[in-house]
Amino acid sequence: MRPAPKKIAVLGAGSWGTTFAKVMADAGAPHGTGIQLWARRAEVATEINTRHTNTRYLRDTLLPGNITASADLAQVLGGAQIVVLAVPAQSLREQLRACRELIPADAVLVSLMKGLERGTDMRMSEVIAQELGADPASIAVLSGPNLAMEIARCQPTASVVACSDEDTAAWIAQACSASYFRPYTNCDVIGVELGGIVKNIIALAVGICDGMGMGDNTKSSVITRGLAETTRLALALGGKLETLSGLAGLGDLVATCSSSLSRNNTAGRLLGQGLTLHEVNERMTQTAEGIKSARAVLDLAQARGVEVPIAEAVVMVLEGALSVENMAARLLGRELKSEGETK
């Protein structure tokens, strides 16, 4: 395996980008690894450098001393052996075009993003490969039950690092293996990404149920059937069944659907309480990727002939074609069939 990286660049100083920088700093501290965050706003970079906090996203969590920040892309990317991408999914392509010439040619790219690009229906690893002309063997994705605030507080969790190249996946896993963060490796990039994408939409549905005051039976049913439709779509695209029953599938789905820290669950709950989508977006301080990616997921599923009734109902609610009150009736009124049916 190649030696530990000396510099890691993280593009995106939101809650997950900052938290993952902390994970990698904690994991790499014995090797003298430097971690540099790119922050869109200079005042965020200044706070990280002077106070070692990012209070907007992580409250009073103290960041390790080997994390620095800058609003200068060239400075952050220069000499980086690993470039971690933690920007909103729908802005990734634009961001890559802005820094394409600055990313070192031999850098490994790691996607933390859990979204599907609207208009192209492309996964984030596909966008990265297309925009940068990068070899898939140099692109890794990380997914799993990744509630940032819990991880920032060093509460134990496990995740999956996926890459078509086993050695690259293992190298990234080693770089982010901290005492409280256990990464597993996987070569099923499609399954890992799809699990992280579709679970956000299922979490919106569960949140809507929460907001409407529905009980645990309802939420359990949505989660279970949500996993079924996530699995159907992933398999149709070439993903593996075992991936969806693991951390990047079931594990991430349960965490996102059941936690008050989940942005998508929170957004769904507000919709269920009667807020409009505009009001929800105004109240949310961070991006709920399920809202942004839901239409792309539905389009992708329909193009592949895959039934995703929960995602379809959520899209109808988001686009104003279905009221939250009628969402349950729509799902329960579907044609009866075997639970194990795969279409």
Summary of the structure (lengths in Angstrom):
residues: 343
radius of gyration: 19.5
end to end distance: 42.1
largest distance: 60.5
contacts: 1257
relative contact order: 0.11
helix: 54%
strand: 12%
